[in-house]
Amino acid sequence: MKTKSSVSLFASTNWILMMGIVSGLIAAQWKHEALPLAAIVTILVLTVFKARLIILDFMHLRGERPGLAAALLAWPVFFTVAILAKSLAAGLLDTL
């Protein structure tokens, strides 16, 4: 492994861990209550960023196979949109 790539992986690992800790801290603020929409959106955005770093750096797809990287990133984005739609629908039903 080249020194440059190991430094890049170390930096990516730090970012992934930091985003995971921040997501956990945000979710822990509301213990047994429903999360506000802003907290859900923040956690979902951090999740997509983490998935992007994992796909590009740990699967070594940065600059090599952009089609495969885009296809792999489409899965977390799809589930993020689905979760957000479900949260919005549940919020709208609660207000009725």
C-alpha positions as CSV (number, residue, x, y, z in Angstrom):
1,M,0.0,0.0,0.0
2,K,1.4,3.4,-0.9
3,T,1.9,6.0,1.8
4,K,-0.4,8.5,0.0
5,S,-3.2,6.0,-0.1
6,S,-2.8,4.9,3.5
7,V,-2.9,8.5,4.6
8,S,-6.1,9.0,2.5
9,L,-7.7,5.9,4.1
10,F,-6.7,7.1,7.5
11,A,-8.4,10.4,6.9
12,S,-11.5,8.7,5.5
13,T,-11.6,6.5,8.5
14,N,-11.5,9.5,10.8
15,W,-14.3,11.2,8.9
16,I,-16.5,8.1,8.9
17,L,-16.0,7.6,12.6
18,M,-16.7,11.3,13.4
19,M,-19.9,11.3,11.3
20,G,-21.0,8.0,13.0
21,I,-20.4,9.5,16.5
22,V,-22.2,12.7,15.6
23,S,-25.2,10.7,14.2
24,G,-25.3,8.7,17.4
25,L,-25.2,11.8,19.6
26,I,-28.0,13.4,17.6
27,A,-30.1,10.3,17.9
28,A,-29.4,9.9,21.6
29,Q,-30.8,13.4,22.5
30,W,-34.4,12.2,22.2
31,K,-34.1,8.9,24.1
32,H,-37.6,7.3,23.8
33,E,-39.3,10.2,21.9
34,A,-39.8,10.6,18.2
35,L,-36.9,12.3,16.4
36,P,-37.7,15.7,14.9
37,L,-37.5,16.0,11.2
38,A,-34.4,18.1,11.2
39,A,-32.6,15.4,13.3
40,I,-33.7,12.7,10.9
41,V,-32.6,14.7,7.9
42,T,-29.2,15.3,9.5
43,I,-28.6,11.7,10.3
44,L,-29.7,10.6,6.8
45,V,-27.4,13.1,5.1
46,L,-24.4,12.0,7.3
47,T,-25.3,8.4,6.4
48,V,-25.1,9.1,2.7
49,F,-21.8,10.9,3.1
50,K,-20.4,7.9,5.1
51,A,-21.6,5.6,2.3
52,R,-19.9,7.7,-0.3
53,L,-16.6,7.7,1.5
54,I,-16.8,3.9,2.0
55,I,-17.6,3.3,-1.7
56,L,-15.0,5.6,-3.1
57,D,-12.1,5.0,-0.7
58,F,-12.5,1.6,0.8
59,M,-13.7,-0.1,-2.3
60,H,-11.1,1.8,-4.3
61,L,-13.5,3.2,-6.8
62,R,-12.4,6.8,-6.6
63,G,-11.7,7.9,-10.2
64,E,-11.6,4.3,-11.6
65,R,-15.1,3.1,-12.2
66,P,-17.5,6.1,-11.9
67,G,-20.5,4.1,-13.2
68,L,-20.2,1.4,-10.6
69,A,-19.6,4.0,-7.9
70,A,-22.7,5.9,-8.9
71,A,-24.8,2.7,-9.0
72,L,-23.5,1.7,-5.5
73,L,-24.3,5.1,-4.1
74,A,-27.8,5.0,-5.6
75,W,-28.8,2.3,-3.0
76,P,-28.1,4.5,0.1
77,V,-29.7,7.5,-1.6
78,F,-32.8,5.4,-2.5
79,F,-33.3,4.2,1.1
80,T,-32.6,7.7,2.4
81,V,-35.4,9.1,0.3
82,A,-37.7,6.2,1.2
83,I,-37.0,6.8,5.0
84,L,-37.5,10.5,4.6
85,A,-40.8,10.0,2.7
86,K,-42.0,7.7,5.4
87,S,-41.1,10.2,8.1
88,L,-42.9,13.0,6.3
89,A,-45.9,10.8,5.7
90,A,-46.0,9.8,9.4
91,G,-45.7,13.4,10.4
92,L,-48.5,14.5,8.2
93,L,-50.7,11.7,9.5
94,D,-50.0,12.8,13.1
95,T,-51.1,16.4,12.4
96,L,-54.5,15.2,11.0
